[in-house]
Each structure stands twice: as structure tokens, then as C-alpha cells.
């Protein structure tokens, strides 16, 4: 019986990774949900938008590194992030002008928009692979840990170590700041209010003189920012690979739908729900249980409910359960 | 020019492209009959997949992006029917696995029954959760030792259950059945959701099916792959050792190696063509029948169709199962053609979204359109790579040979194919949204 060690092991292997992953998913899901509430379609190209933003950030990071610029203990990528965001903004605005606007003028059905976003997804995916290649890129530099496992053990005298990676710390701090700014923007500024009005009732918003093209433009700008930040944080924490980013689409959509598509609060809650369930269900609990159970009840196996490769299954199962019992999501989202 | 003329000409044009691949080595064509037949064979399979998707999307407006999963199930069917059974595997773990499956099914069924019977409330939730938890542990307790026993049997060459040892052609309908079964389960839960929810749901299910194939070594050997699957056509080596065939090839002026490979590939092409023609005929008949009209009526206005007494959800389930079964058949054919099941190579861009490009470019709602789209897009998918290489060579010809930019562009030219597919899809959606051969 050793609750303290069990708690530390739990925090180290479950809580911290899940909080970091959840923040990344939440930022991604916020982008999906914003597109859904303003432009009213599920954007399949979101994963690849994230990949594009991350790629541009990586390219600028490399450039800065070659000039010898660094950000002290923090990753250089944070310095490059604004440039990545600007490039992504340019990309999504061009995409909107050349592709989506035509269908908006036609008042096309949502499913047509989804098809179109499939085309955009292909093109962005091809573009990213063409520029940076399909391989794995690690671009985190600077200090690797905030607390190292060994330092923690020496400090506390516990058997279990607690390690917090710099990237995990940055992820959580950035996510909090970005979400706070986003909610301030949506609730307090004139543009944010017009966006919410447009999302609630398009006709009424048009009647009150809101310019729809402006609302759409701001939405894309915000989505580009969110997508790039989410992508860069994920890439710093794990690594960047175009195909992985494409696959992130599934947990991100699950998060947005579980929370309620169209609801920003829901997207954040959904992100953490998905992240925590993925991590807890695929984690081998042996280490934690060993400390709380009496010695003679030591578990034989790894006490892992499902192997890690089934993490998609977890996000998916939650998605299905929520859709069956609460189709609008936990926070009442839109259901068009 | 009548429409029929125009559409026939399109087919002739795509046929000519595939023929040119064999005839000439000008520009991006390779001038090899082998490569031409490879494109033809995969084109036939792609056309069948596109038919299946067209059934769901074109007839009924169901947005299914889980095609990859059904294709992979078809592939699994080949392993489960055509490979010889692994000696001792069934006696070692078969009953345990079956018992585990039964217990798993019982758990789900009893949970559903409790939800139906008991009144809503916290007691019901508690009972359901405890049934599921207890059921899961019983399932794992039965399942884990059995699969361990199966995987321990000569893991280097088998380590899986093996199959029934039936002729491989039979695995095609079995693939269809397997995919249909999965589609029924999925349709029961996910149909009736909004169109983009259905899309996300199917996308997720496809990933789960692939995850199962990759991880359940006792079933499909996972990432260790199943190789050397039986073939419906003779082996090249046997033909080369048979003097009668060698003489026959010589009469066409072919050496035995080339002759035998072409003979085998033509054999596949013939088999696939038969399947395609049968399925196309069936799809055409379905489209013209009252059933097809009803489907399109439901697609165009669900509310009106429901008011006319049509059971929309049931009909959707029906067509979802049928379309997925066709994808399963195509998946089994593809695995037969490859001669191996490699779960690691299934990728949604290639196996789901590319099929969608085929259907949209060809013309959704038109069976011939899907077939045309299948051939055309598959040809481009293969040929965009050499095309973009040519293009980049041309565009960068003014740069020096060892320029970094040039080498980078040359190395990554292969990735232009995704970009091009997206561009084609967007152009078609913009300028000809009904596709090359529109629905009548």
C-alpha cells in the first residue's frame, strides 16, 4: 500500500500526457467547431491545415537555427510560430477565395462542402508532402524537461519519478492563453459578437447589417491560428509527420462532436474527454495497481484494457455512445 | 453527337490510354504490356469499388468514407477461406476464441436487453455498466489464453488460425458477406445520423478494422503479413516449365518469361471483367427497377418518400449493406491479385478517398460513369508520378544538375499525385459537378 507512489505514477504516466494531448485536441476541435458554426460544414481538411501550419513553422525554425537564433531554454519553434500562422492564414484565405466562396454564393448543401473539403484535403496533403516529404521531423530544441524524473526522485525520496517535458508545459500554458483570448474575442469584441450572431441566425445577422464575407474571413483567420498552434504543439510534444496529422482528424472530430459541434466550450471539454479516455484505456495499469494492492494480490498481466493501437477505437466508441444517447453533444451544439 | 456516342468515346479514350501504355514508350508511357495489364487489373477492381460507392452515394445519398475497412475485410476473407488451416491451431485455441466471441456477443445483447426492459434511471445505468465490465473481463479471460495458444504455433510461418483451404475464388463472395455483415452492424448503429456524422462514424470504423487486422495476430498475422495466398490462375514458373505453353508463347513471338507473366495477368483480367460485368449488369437492373426509383426518390426527398410510406432507414440499411458488400468483393479480389494480405498498407487516402474521387469524377448516380471514373482515375493515380517527373525535369532544365532545389523537387515529385487528385476533384466539382457521365 503506497498511495503516494501510486499517485505519482498515475500523474506521470496518465495525467500529464493526457492533459497535454487533451489541450492539443481541444485547440484542434475548436477550429473544427468554428468552421462548423460559421461556414456550416465539417472540414475534412483541418488535419492537413494543421500539418501545413506546422510545416511552415518547421521551415522557419530551421532557418532561424541556421542563423544561430535560439529562444534560450524554450524551443525555437515558438519564435517561428507567428510566421507559420501568417503563412497558414494566407493559405486558407486563398483556399476560401478560390474554392469555398463559389459554393457559398450558390448556397450549396453542406455535403457538397464536405466533398470540396476532401479535394482541399488531398491538395494540402500533397503540398505538405511535396515540400517537406512524408517522413518524421523532430524540431523541438532547448531544454527537454521542466522536472526530470531522477531530480524528482532525489527531491522527494519516492520510488516513482515524475517528469514534465518542456513541451508539455508549453502546451498547457499556450492552450490556456489561446482559449482565454479566443473567448475574450468571441464574447467581448464587436467582430466576435458578430460572428456569434451569424452562427446563431444567419438571416437575422444579415438583416442587422453584418457583412458575411467579413465574418467568414475572420473565422478563417482564427481557424488558421488555432490549427497552426495545435499542430505545432502536437509536433513539439511528439513529432511531425504528414500522415499522423491527417489521422488526427478522427480524435479531433470525435472531440468536437462529443462536446457538441458548434459549441466552443464543448470542443474543449470534448478534447479532454477523448484524451483522458484514450490514455486511461490504453495505459498498462500494472505499475499503479502494484502500489495500492497488497503484495500478494500483485496482478499478473499488464492490466491494460486495450492495446495502444486501439486508441482510435476508444475515441470512436465514445463518439458513438454520445451520438446515440445525446446527438447534439454534451454542450448543446447545433444539429443541422 | 448523341450522349451515348460521347460516352462511348470516353470509354474508348480511356481504353486507348491503357493500350498506349503497352504500345509506346513515348513520354510518360512505359511501353510495357506488363505495366499496361497491371493498370488494367487494378482499374477493374477500382471500377468495382466505385460501383459499390456509387450504389451508396449515387443511389441513396449515403456518405460512406469507410470503404477502406470493407476492402480490408474482403482481404481478410481471402486469408480465412483460401489458406490451408494451421495444423493444431483450432484444437489449441479455436473453442476458446469461439466461446469468448459468444460471451462478448451475450454481454452486448444482455446490455441492450437491459436498456430495453428496465425503466430509465441510475439503477439501469449501473446494471448496464456492471454487465459490460463483468462481460469484458470474462471475455478477456477466455480470449487471451486462447489466442496465446494459437500464436505460439510456429509463429515464424503461421501463428494464426489459418483458413478453410477452399478455392480462392470462393473467397470473393465470402469477402462480400463479411463486409455485408460488418456493414449491417455499422448501419444498425450509425445510419439515421446526419450525413457528416455518418461520414465520421464510417471513417472511424475503417480505422478500427485496420487496427484489428494489424493487431490480432491470431486472425490475420497482423503486421507480419500473410504471404503466398493461393491463386485462381497458374503460377508463372509452372507455365515456363511446361513445353506446350512455351511453344504456344513462341508462336506469338514471346519469350517464356514475358509470355507467362502476360498470360497470368490476362487470366486475372478475364476473371475480374466477368465480375465487373455481372455487378454492372445487376446495378443497372437495380437502377432501372422500381426499387432503384424508390431509392432515388428517398435520396432526393426523404420526407416526401417517408410520407409515401417508404421505410427510409430500412432502405438505407439495405443499400448500405449491398454497397459495402461490393467493396468487400473488390477487396478480396485485390488481395487475391496481390497474393498477400498486408494490413500495414491500407491507407484511407488511397482506399477511401481515391474511390470517392473516382465516383465524383465519373458521375455520381451513373453506373457507367463510376466504371469510367474507376479506370481513368486509377490510370492517372499510377501515371501522375512519371508525368510530374517529366514536368519537373522540363521546368527545372535551366537549373544546374546538382542544384539543391532541383534534387528536392525531383525526389518529391511522387507526392504530386495526391495534389493532382485533389485538383481534379475540385475542378470537376466546380465546372462539371455531375461528372463525366451524368445521371440521366
Contacts between the chains, C-beta under 8 A, distances in Angstrom:
chain1	res1	chain2	res2	distance
A	41	B	196	7.3
A	42	B	196	4.2
A	42	B	199	7.0
A	42	B	200	7.1
A	99	B	426	6.2
A	99	B	430	7.9
A	102	B	430	6.4
A	110	B	195	7.2
A	110	B	196	6.7
A	111	B	61	7.8
A	111	B	63	6.1
A	111	B	195	5.1
A	111	B	196	7.2
A	112	B	429	7.4
A	112	B	433	7.8
A	114	B	63	7.1
A	114	B	195	7.7
A	114	B	196	5.7
A	114	B	199	6.7
A	115	B	356	7.7
A	115	B	360	6.6
A	115	B	425	7.6
A	115	B	429	6.1
A	116	B	426	6.7
A	116	B	429	5.7
A	118	B	353	5.8
A	118	B	356	6.4
A	118	B	422	8.0
A	118	B	425	6.6
A	119	B	422	4.7
A	119	B	423	7.6
A	119	B	425	3.8
A	119	B	426	4.0
A	119	B	429	6.4
A	120	B	422	6.7
A	120	B	426	7.2
A	121	B	353	7.5
A	121	B	422	7.0
A	122	B	349	7.3
A	122	B	353	6.7
A	122	B	357	7.7
A	122	B	418	5.2
A	122	B	419	7.0
A	122	B	421	5.0
A	122	B	422	2.9
A	122	B	423	8.0
A	122	B	425	6.5
A	123	B	418	7.6
A	123	B	419	5.3
A	123	B	422	3.4
A	123	B	423	6.1
A	123	B	426	7.1
A	124	B	422	7.7
A	125	B	349	6.9
A	125	B	418	5.1
A	125	B	419	7.9
A	125	B	422	7.5
A	126	B	415	5.6
A	126	B	416	6.3
A	126	B	417	7.1
A	126	B	418	3.4
A	126	B	419	2.9
A	126	B	420	7.2
A	126	B	421	7.6
A	126	B	422	6.3
A	127	B	419	5.9
A	129	B	412	6.9
A	129	B	415	3.7
A	129	B	418	6.6
A	130	B	412	4.9
A	130	B	415	4.6
A	130	B	416	6.2
A	130	B	419	6.4
A	131	B	412	7.5
A	133	B	411	7.6
A	133	B	412	6.0
A	133	B	415	7.8
A	134	B	415	6.9
A	243	B	347	7.6
A	246	B	348	7.8
A	246	B	349	7.3
A	247	B	207	7.5
A	249	B	203	7.5
A	250	B	200	7.5
A	250	B	203	6.2
A	250	B	204	5.5
A	250	B	207	6.2
A	253	B	200	4.8
A	253	B	203	7.9
A	254	B	200	7.4
A	254	B	204	7.3
A	257	B	197	6.8
A	257	B	200	6.6
A	301	B	144	7.7
A	305	B	136	7.7
A	307	B	215	5.9
A	309	B	211	5.1
A	309	B	214	6.2
A	309	B	215	5.1
A	310	B	208	7.5
A	310	B	211	5.5
A	310	B	215	7.2
A	312	B	204	6.4
A	312	B	207	4.4
A	312	B	208	5.9
A	312	B	211	6.0
A	313	B	208	4.7
A	313	B	211	6.4
A	315	B	204	7.2
A	316	B	201	7.7
A	316	B	204	3.7
A	316	B	205	7.0
A	316	B	207	7.4
A	316	B	208	6.1
A	319	B	200	7.0
A	319	B	201	7.1
A	319	B	204	6.6
A	320	B	189	6.1
A	320	B	190	7.3
A	320	B	201	6.8
A	323	B	190	7.8
A	323	B	193	6.0
A	323	B	197	6.1
A	323	B	201	7.3
A	324	B	189	6.9
A	327	B	193	7.4
A	327	B	197	7.9
A	335	B	194	7.0
A	336	B	194	7.2
